[in-house]
């Protein structure tokens, strides 16, 4: 397990292993997904990286934006877990 310490100012340093797993360098942006008591850190991707990820036509029931956001966060976290486990 990888750990870091929170300072009195609410700051922490991302451990080297985390920076390497996400391919981060100074100045990169991070995105945080809070789901219950779990926080997932991901590197944002440009919209062009999403091309082709979805099926051409969605034929299920209508879903809310909140449900879409939750599904996206869950899939991003699953992909991150798979990448870390490699």
Secondary structure, DSSP 8 states (H G I E B T S, - for coil): -------TTS-----HHHHHHHT--TT---EEEEETTEEEEE----GGGGTT-S-S---S----HHHHHHHHHHHHHHHHHHHHH-
